Amino acid sequence: MERYLKKILREDALHSHKMAFVSGPRQVGKTTMGKSLLDSRQNYFSWDRTSFRKAWARSPEEAIQDLGKGPVLLDEIHKDRRWKTRLKGVYDSLGDRLEIIVTGSARLDLFRKGSDSLLGRYIPYRLHPFSVAESSDPPTPEELLQRSTVNYRWEDLIALGGFPEPLLGSHQRKAERWSRLRLDRLAFEDTRDIKTLSDLNAFRLLLDLIPEKIGSLFSFNSLREDVGVAYATVRDWVMVAEALYFGFFVRPYSRGVRRAIRAEPKFYLYDILQIPQIERAKRLENLTALHLLKACQYWTDSGQGLYELHFVRDKERREVDFLVTRERKPWVLIECKSNSKSPSSRLAHFAEELKCSLNYQLVEGSGIDRLFPAQNIRIVDYEKFFSGWV
């Protein structure tokens, strides 16, 4: 199956002679998708190949001179400290006749947040794990929930996560082993591409502890006490983990919310296999966050508007798990439940307060879809709900 970003990469970036920058978690399928866009196998260049590294350091233009037809894929070149300068030279000399795809994990996303000598020469995209409705032609925001596409079952995603290798392998024990090995490489190898950490073993412990915080307000102080390092160090390490696509923050939405909390965010993981299988409620909430963030970032990256993911909580401790905003205005409220068959009073409260017209309470099960007009809440099962998303 073609990945959901493939069509937009070709039509949005490459055909307009912009470089396509594809970032995302380790082993999410960036290289595989990039290769599927190539017409010629010799147009793939990886930083992991010694011969390419040496040639790139001498002359980037000469390093990629033996080309076939079609796009060029530069994989992991962010590991070169001068990659932006060298890539700028390649683009400025060849970009009018060369379609360039650049794939990588942390650095592509990091560098585009600050001042950027490549500004105006590329379009950034973020690739996510598989979702229920993964397809080569995702719905637009206007088509939200108008389709019903189930290419990956919700129960399989809960058990195996959305990364290609464990999901397609369909083997629980091997999936858990894959997850452990992936995390080791992220902690002990990928960090070198970001910065030098003072204690990698303590950083690895931090990554082991974060899954316990899923669904709760995120406390740097609590982690500081558990890991035994300074507050500033913990904060710095968590930012490194975020940059490496270990996980992502979801921040509270406060506009129009009386007595809203504004400070503490929540943190979710890209690899839900790091959450123990017995913690099913946490996996449900985390997988929901992944589906929603994927849609928000796809619509935003593809130029369909600004979509962001938040949660809502006030000082009375009323809370709704997720709010998707459209152009910074409330659009869709989502509450995660297990088996509740009656509308959540908290969801009803914030639906009215935020004047949100799309309000969903997600429950486990199959074939569940019931509208409660008085509260303007629809209770639907997870798989049915996400069959209409990206």
Secondary structure by P-SEA (a helix, b strand, c coil): ccccaaaaaaaccccccbbbbbbbcccccaaaaaaaaccccccccccccaaaaaaaaaccccccccccccbbbbcccccccaaaaaaaaaaaaccccbbbbbbbccaaaaaaaccccccccbbbbbbbccccccccccccccccccbbbbcccaaaaaaccccccccccccaaaaaaaaaaaaaaaaccccccccccccaaaaaaaaaaccccccccccaaaaaaaacccaaaaaaaaaaaaaaccbbbbbbbccccccccccbbbbbbcccccccccaaaaaaaaaaaaaaaaaaaaaaaacccbbbbbcccccccccccbbbbccccccbbbbbbcccccccaaaaaaaaaacccbbbbbbccccbbbbbccccbbbbcccccccccc
